[in-house]
């Protein structure tokens, strides 16, 4: 998992319990300070002491693993690993159904819908000796489950925690970057995000909307935008300055100010919440379940995706010196929809006639090269999405140049 300030990671667990009353009953709002204390709180508070104490009651071992969606080599993709807790052997079918609903709901919201080809999906079928998880404040209404999932984490009713060390052991080491998502066998409302394991109640009617919100914390490092959230503005979608100050300092989402919100809810600005911090839009999925990510949040998610995977798979043949006149191929990662990554071909610095290009490949035998003449062929793959306005980031992470040298 990506490194970060331990205090921010722990505090972001409060995500679910603080959502807008437009979705949650007022009784679920946390009024008052965050239960996680100061920014310097240790990261291991995400693994509750009682879960560690009873870890010897759980047998940690191998569990069946299924690649339910593979878009490419795991070394070149982000893998979402779905694990279940509190599902007995006879309930694995239920876990599969709930896991499928969860990841499909995630791929319905932008930018995950467009960038779903950047993700593999893997399911780990962890068999629990008991059905369900601990749902009451004392954590004693069920026996020990493999991932130790329970509500009332740190005294907050809807905060759903897991033993992150146990989840990591069941998930195993991936070939590339991966995010762990733990589903609890519960119909209660709850979840958490922003730590090593994103959690949700798999049987909750709101499970799909919960994961859309929580994964924003985990993948995009986004903060909560609702009024009763902690007043921590150290997130890409939260600020302490108003729009004029952002423009003057060229800070936060200054590039987006005045742009139309993707959900048609007005323009990007600086909307002050009751906790004193500003958010980019009047509403979003980080404020109310079922909403959309606003444009600064979309950009933050896309940037975090590209920090973990590049825009192409390995070229064929490998870059470098090649003999003869082979077909050269770059393999941009696919996007969902009509827009794809842009590929620009050049030979000795001169743009290639588009008629010579077939998708991501170039047949060099069709180039008008004199006999015995070598050439340098370059393909530049670039993500031109207008959901990113940081051009320096686009040049560094979202653009890849592949060069071959043709030799006779």
N, C-alpha and C positions, 0 to 999 in steps of 0.2 A: 504494500500500500504506500501511497506517496507520503513523504514526511510532512510534518506540520507542527504548529505550536500545540503542545499537548493540552493546554487549557482550552484552546478553541475547539479541539476535537471532542473533548469530554463535554464541554458546554453545549455543543451542537446536538447532543443527544436529546435535548429538550424539544426538538422540532415538533413532534406530533402533538404534544399536549398544549402547545401554544397557538394552534391554528385559529384563524378568524372565526368568530361566532356566526359568520354567514354559513358555515358548514357544521361547526360543532356546537353542542349545547353549552350554555354559559358555564355549567358546572365543570366542564372539562378545561376551562381556561385557567392557566396558572397566573394568579395575580400576586405580584411581589417579585423578589429577586430570584435569579436562576438558582436551582438547587445545587449547582455544581461549583459555586464559590468562585474564588479568584482565578485569574488567567493562569497562574502558575500551578494549578491543580495537577497532580500526577496522572499520566495517561492510564496507569493500571487501575484507576477507579472504574474504568469501563468494564472490568472483570470483577463483579461484586465479590466481596470476601466470602460470602456463604457458598458461592458457586465453586470457588477454589477449595473450600474446606471439604466439600462433598465430592470432589473430582474423583477420589479413589473409589466411589461407588459406581462410577461409569466406566465401562470398558471402551477404551478408544482403540479402534482398529479400522481395517479397511471397510469401505462401503461401496456397493455397486455404483459405478460412474457411467453416465450416458452423455455422449455429445449429441444434444438434441438439435443444435443448429451450428454448422461449421461453415464459415464464409471464407476461411483461408488458414494458412499455417498459424497455429497458436502463438508462435514467436513473433508474428507480425500482426496480431490482432489483440484486442482487449477481450478477455474472457469473463463473462458474468457466470459465477458459480452459484447455483441455487441449492441450498441445503435445507432439509426439513428437521424439525425437532418436535417430539411428542407424537409422532406418527408410528404406530405399531406396524408389524409385518403385514397385517390385514388391511392397513390404511395407506399403504404405499400408492395405491391407485388414486386415493384422494389427494395425496401430496403431489402426484404428477399433474393432476387437473389444476390444482391451485397454483403450482409453479408455472404451468403454461399460461394461465390467465395473467399472472404477474408480469412475466417478461413480455408478453404480447401487449399488455397495457402500456408498458414502458415504451415500446416501439411505435405506439400510436401518437406520441407527443413529440413535437419538434424541439430540438434538432435531432433527437434520437431516431425519429422516423427516417429522415434523409440519410443519416450516417449509420444505419443498422448494419451495413456491410462491413463496418469497422469492428464489429463485435461477434464473437463466438458465444454460444450458450451451452453450458454444461450443467447437468443435474447430478447431485450426489444423494443417493437414497439411503439415508441414515435411519436405521430401524431402532425404535425406542421400546424399552420394556414396558412402558406405560403409555396410555393415550392421554394427550393433552399436556399442558404445561402449568406451572404455578401461576395462578391468577389472583390470589388474595395477598394481602399485605404481609402475611407471615411466611409466604412461600412454601407452606407445608401441605397444600391440598393435593399434591401429586408426588409420586416418587421421583427419584433422580432421573432426568432425561439426558441424553448424550451431549447436548449443547447447553444444558443448564439455562434455557430460556425462561424468563419470568417477567411478569408485570411488576409494578411498584418498585422499579429500579430507583435507588436513591430516594425512596419515599414518594415518588410521583406515580399516580395510579396508572396512567396510560403510557408510561415510558417502558419500553420492551427491550430488555437487555439479553445478551448471550455471552457465554464463555468464549471469548475471542480466540484463546489459545486452542481450545477444543475444536472450534470451527475451522481454524487454520490447519489442524492436523488431519481432520476428515477431508478437507478440500485438497490437500497435498500441494506440492510445488508445481506451479505451472511453467510452461516454456516461455511465456511472456507475461505481460501485466494482467492481473486479474482482480476483480472485485467480488467479495463474498456477500451473498444475500441470503439471510436465514429466515425461513418461514416458520412460524409457530402454529401448531395445530390448535387454533383457537378462533372463535367467532367474535371475540372482544375487539374493541377498537384500540389500536396502538401500533407503535413502531419507533424506529430511531434511525438516524443517519449521521454521516460525517465521521464515523470511526472505522475501525478495521472490518466491521461487519455491519451491513445495513440490515435492519430487521423490520418485519411487518407481520401482522396476524393474518395468516393465509386464508382463514375462513371468514374474515370480516367482509361485509358487503362493500366496504370502501377500499379493499386491498389494492385494486388497480390504481386508484387515485393516491393512496398512501405512498406506493413505490415511486410514483411520478414526482411527488414532493421530496421524499427522502433521498432519492438518488441525486437530486439537485445538490444536496449537501455533500454527498460522497464524491461524485464525479466532478461537479462544477465548483466545489468549495464555496457554495452559496450560503448566505445567511437568511434567517427568517425575516419576513417583511411585515409581520402583523404587529399590532399596537403593543401587545404585552410581551413581546420578545425582549431579550436582554439588549441593552443599548450599546452593543459592540458593533462598531461600523467597519471593522477590519475585514471586510468581504467585498468582492467585486460589485455586488448589487446593493450595498449600503454605504451611506456617506454622512459625514457631520456637516458638510458645507452645502449651501444652496446652489442653484444652477449658475448664477452669476459668478460665484466663487470658483466653481468647477471650470468654467470657461477661462477665467483669469489664470488659474493655476494649471490648466490642462490636466486635470486630475479626474479619477474615477471614470464615469461614463460621459465625459464631456463631448466625445465624438458623436454621441447619439442624441444629444439634446435637440429637440424639435422633430425628431423622426417619428413616423406613425407607429403606434403600438401594434404588434401583430394580431391582437385580438380585437382590433377596431375600437379600443377603449380610450382613444385620445392620443396624445403625443408623449414622447419620452421627456421627462422633466425631473423635478426634485420634489417629491410628495412627502411631507413631514408626517411621521407617525406619532402616536401619543407618547412613545418612549423617547422622542427627541431626535431620532435619526431619520434621514431621508431615504426614500426608495425611488426607483426609476419610473414606476407607473402607479396608477391608482390601485390596481389589483394585478395579481399574478398567481401562479401555482405555488409560489413561495409565501403567499399570503392566505390564499383560499384554495382548498382542494378542488380539483376539477378545472382550474384555470390554465393559462398558457405561461410558458417562460417569456419574460419580457426580453427585449433585444440585448441589453447588456448581459443578461444571464445566459442567453443563447451563445453569445460570443464567448463567455467564460467557459461554458461546457465544451464548445468546439476547440477552444485553445487547450483545455486539459486533455481532450482526446488526442490532439496532435502532439502533445508533449510525450505521449506514450507510444504512438504508432506513427509511421511515416505515410506519405500519400501513395506509395507504390509498393508492390511486391518486387522481388528480385527480377532484373531484366533478363531476357533471353536473346542471344547468349550473354554471359556476364560482360559487364563493361570492361573496356580495355582494348587491346589489340586483337583484331580478327582478320582472318585471311579470306580471300575470295570476295564474293558479292552475296552475303547471306541476307536473309530476312531478319531485321532487327525488331525487337519487340520490348516495349515498356508495358508494365501492367499496373495501371492506376487502380487504386481501390475503388470499388463500385459505389455509387450513390443510388438511393432509391428515387425514382422519378426521372424526368427527362434531362435534367442537368447532370452532367458528368464532369470529372476533372478535365481541365484543358491540357492538351498535349501540343507542343510546338516543336517542329523538326527543323533543323538547320544542317546544311552541309557546307563545311568550310566557312561558317558564319552567315551563309545565305539561306533565307527561308526556302523550304522545299515546296514545290508545286503540290497543292492539296490533292490533286488527282493521283499522285504517287503514294499517298498515305491511305492506309486502310485501318481505321480505328487507331489502336495503339501500336501499329506495326508499320515498318517501312521496308519495302522490297528494294534493296540497294542495287539489284541487277537492272532495275529500270532507271537508275540514275545515269545521266549523260556524262560519264567520266571517260576520259581518254584511256586507252590501254596502258597499263603500267603506272597509272596515276593513283596514288593513295588519296585518302580524304579523311577528314575528321567529321563524324556525324554526332550531332547532339540532339537529345530530346529533353525538353523542359516540361515537367508535369507540375501543374499549378491548380490549386483550389481557388476559384474565383468567387466564391460565395460572397454575397453582400451582407451576410450575417456577421462578417468580421470586418472591422474598420481599422484595426491596428495593422498597418501595412508592413511595419518592421517585423511583426510576428509572422505575417503571411510569408514574407521573404525567407525567414529563417526556418520555419517549421512546416509550412504548408506548400512549399515549393521544393522539387527535387530535380537535379540535373544529372542526366546519364550521358556519358561520352564514350563512343567507340572510335578506334582508329582503324580504317580499312587498309589492309596491305594485300598486294597481289601475291 
